[in-house]
Amino acid sequence: MSRAAALGLLSALLAAPLSAQSYTAKECPSCAGWNAPHAPTKLFGNSYYVGTDGLSAILITSPAGHVLIDGGLPESAPLILQNIVALGFRLQDVKLILNSHDHYDHAGGIAELARATGAAVAASASSAKTMRAGIAGANDPQYAMLLAYPKVPLVREIADGDTVRVGALSLVAHFTPGHTAGGTTWSWRTCEGARCLDLVYADSQTPISDSSFRYAGDPRYPSAAADFARGHARIEQLRCDVLITPHPSATKLWERLAATGDAPGLVDPDACKRYAATSRAAFAKRLATEASSRL
């Protein structure tokens, strides 16, 4: 696909009826803010932020093809594609799309992104099942709150610890469930000249649920508490120079960039440890709230 053809595709997507690709404000009060456009941003080396203002999508590039992590909302897809083209990359060079977790605000745009780029899609077995169905099952803590999204018919299942490769790129899957049963954190190493850094895209660790779910032994997802504990431990042990999360606000990405004025200011070898500690404290507070409500 030429640049002109890519721009033509983007124009068609952006001109599509909004009702066909977006949620109403009543369905999702946060979606409009999450989906506000944001200029593509270089993170380090061959890694770029190509998502919206409130929903991350990460592009990792190589001469042999690119990897994209996450797809935002269904209506985020045109903005992500537009950002990829704005950086000078060809859509057909995106060869693989990965996912952090299977909610509509991170997997909702993947079907359209896969269609527009021709990329394969890979995710954990639990996430792959949801993505094929276009809606999470009852084991999701947020089940009663979740919205359906376009189905992704073909999703390759990956295992914990798998390394996925596109050309010289290699990314490692670290299962960090709890927020969802199939939550996955991704890590990779990238170099800029002689300097090499370890980047981590850590999945959401927030204990959010619908009103009926309890993290302490709920039959819908009995291992949720143990999964969260393992995930926190996993994240804090990762080699981690730059941390990115599915919601950039979770780690104050834009504030950090504004304060330093450039992407190298994102380097913080303790970021994953702090993220794990903060998440662990939030989960302990949630468990305490559940316990007090049963007294």
HUVEN-V19194 format. One record per pair of residues at least 6 apart in sequence whose C-alpha atoms are under 8 Angstrom apart, sorted by the first residue. I is the first residue (numbers start at 1). J is the second residue. Records with the same first field share a line. If there is no record, write none. Layout:
I: J / J
This chain:
1: 90 / 91 / 92
2: 90
3: 85 / 90
6: 85 / 90 / 91
7: 82 / 85
9: 116
10: 78 / 81 / 82
13: 78
14: 78
21: 74 / 75
22: 73 / 74 / 75
23: 31
25: 31 / 32
27: 147
31: 73
33: 53 / 54
34: 52 / 53 / 54 / 55
35: 52 / 53 / 54 / 55 / 73 / 75 / 76
36: 52 / 53 / 54
37: 51 / 52 / 53 / 79
38: 50 / 51 / 52 / 53
39: 50 / 52 / 83
40: 48 / 49 / 50 / 51 / 83 / 84 / 86 / 87
41: 48 / 49 / 50
42: 48 / 49 / 263
43: 49 / 263 / 264 / 266
44: 190 / 191 / 192 / 263 / 264
45: 190 / 191 / 192
46: 60 / 61 / 62 / 190 / 191 / 192
47: 58 / 59 / 60 / 61 / 190
48: 58 / 59 / 60
49: 56 / 57 / 58 / 59
50: 56 / 57 / 58 / 59 / 80 / 83 / 84
51: 57 / 58 / 71 / 72 / 76 / 79 / 80 / 83
52: 72 / 76 / 79 / 80
53: 248
54: 247 / 248 / 249
55: 72 / 105 / 106 / 246 / 247 / 248
56: 70 / 71 / 72 / 106 / 245 / 246 / 247 / 248
57: 68 / 69 / 70 / 71 / 72 / 80 / 246
58: 68 / 69 / 70
59: 66 / 67 / 68 / 69 / 84
60: 66 / 67 / 68 / 169
61: 67 / 169
62: 167 / 168 / 169
63: 167
64: 93 / 166 / 167 / 168
65: 93 / 94 / 95 / 166 / 167
66: 93 / 94 / 95 / 96 / 166
67: 94 / 95 / 96 / 97 / 98 / 166
68: 94 / 96 / 97 / 98
69: 97 / 98 / 99 / 100
70: 97 / 98 / 99 / 100 / 106 / 107 / 110 / 246
71: 77 / 80 / 99 / 105 / 106 / 107 / 108 / 109 / 110 / 113
72: 104 / 105 / 106 / 107 / 108 / 109 / 110
73: 104 / 105 / 106 / 107 / 108 / 109
74: 104 / 105 / 107 / 108 / 109 / 110 / 112 / 149 / 150
75: 109
76: 109
77: 109 / 110 / 112 / 113
81: 91 / 113
84: 90 / 91
85: 91
91: 116 / 117
92: 116 / 117 / 118 / 119
93: 117
94: 117 / 118 / 119
95: 117 / 118 / 119 / 120 / 166
96: 119 / 120 / 121 / 122 / 166
97: 110 / 114 / 119 / 120 / 121 / 122
98: 121 / 122 / 123
99: 106 / 107 / 122 / 123 / 184
100: 106 / 123 / 183 / 184 / 185 / 186 / 202 / 203 / 204 / 246
101: 107 / 127 / 180 / 182 / 183 / 184 / 203
102: 127 / 128 / 130 / 131 / 136 / 180 / 182 / 183
103: 135 / 136 / 146
104: 135 / 146 / 147 / 148 / 149
106: 246
107: 131 / 149
108: 149 / 150
109: 150
110: 152
111: 150 / 151 / 152
113: 119
114: 120 / 121
120: 154 / 155 / 156
121: 154 / 155 / 156
122: 128 / 155 / 156 / 157 / 158
123: 155 / 156 / 157 / 158 / 184
124: 157 / 158 / 159 / 160 / 175 / 182 / 183 / 184
125: 157 / 158 / 159 / 182
126: 181 / 182
127: 181 / 182 / 183
128: 155 / 156 / 157
130: 136 / 137
131: 151 / 152 / 153 / 155
132: 151 / 152 / 153 / 154 / 155
133: 151 / 152
134: 148 / 149 / 150 / 151 / 152
135: 146 / 147 / 148 / 149
136: 143 / 146 / 148
137: 143
138: 220
139: 181 / 220 / 221
140: 180 / 181 / 220 / 221
141: 179 / 180 / 208 / 209 / 210 / 213 / 214 / 215 / 220 / 221
142: 208 / 209 / 210 / 213
143: 209 / 210
144: 210
145: 209 / 210
158: 173
159: 173
160: 173 / 174 / 175
161: 172 / 173 / 174 / 175
162: 172 / 173 / 174
163: 170 / 171 / 172 / 173
164: 170 / 171 / 172 / 173
165: 171
170: 188
171: 186 / 187 / 188 / 189
172: 186 / 187 / 188
173: 184 / 185 / 186 / 187
174: 184 / 185 / 186 / 187 / 234
175: 182 / 183 / 184 / 185 / 231
176: 182 / 183 / 184 / 185 / 203 / 227 / 228 / 230 / 231 / 232 / 234 / 235
177: 183 / 184 / 224 / 227 / 228 / 231
178: 205 / 207 / 224 / 225 / 226 / 227 / 228 / 231
179: 204 / 205 / 206 / 207 / 208 / 224 / 228
181: 221 / 224
183: 203 / 204
184: 202 / 203
185: 200 / 201 / 202 / 203 / 235
186: 200 / 201 / 202
187: 198 / 199 / 200 / 201
188: 198 / 199 / 200
189: 196 / 197 / 198 / 199
190: 196 / 197 / 198 / 199
191: 197
197: 240 / 241 / 242
198: 239 / 240 / 241 / 242
199: 240 / 241 / 242 / 243 / 244
200: 240 / 241 / 242 / 243 / 244
201: 243 / 244 / 245 / 246
202: 235 / 243 / 244 / 245 / 246
203: 245 / 246
204: 245 / 246 / 247
205: 228 / 232 / 279
206: 279 / 282 / 283
207: 282 / 283 / 286
213: 220
214: 290
215: 221 / 222 / 224 / 225 / 287
216: 222 / 224 / 225 / 287 / 290
217: 223 / 224 / 225
229: 280
232: 276 / 277 / 279 / 280
233: 276
235: 272 / 273 / 276
236: 272 / 273 / 274 / 275 / 276 / 277
237: 272 / 273
238: 272
239: 269
240: 268 / 269 / 270 / 271 / 272
241: 267 / 268 / 269 / 270 / 271
242: 266 / 267 / 268 / 269 / 271
243: 251 / 266 / 267 / 268 / 271 / 272
244: 251 / 253
245: 251
248: 254
251: 275
253: 266
256: 265 / 266
257: 263 / 265 / 266
260: 266
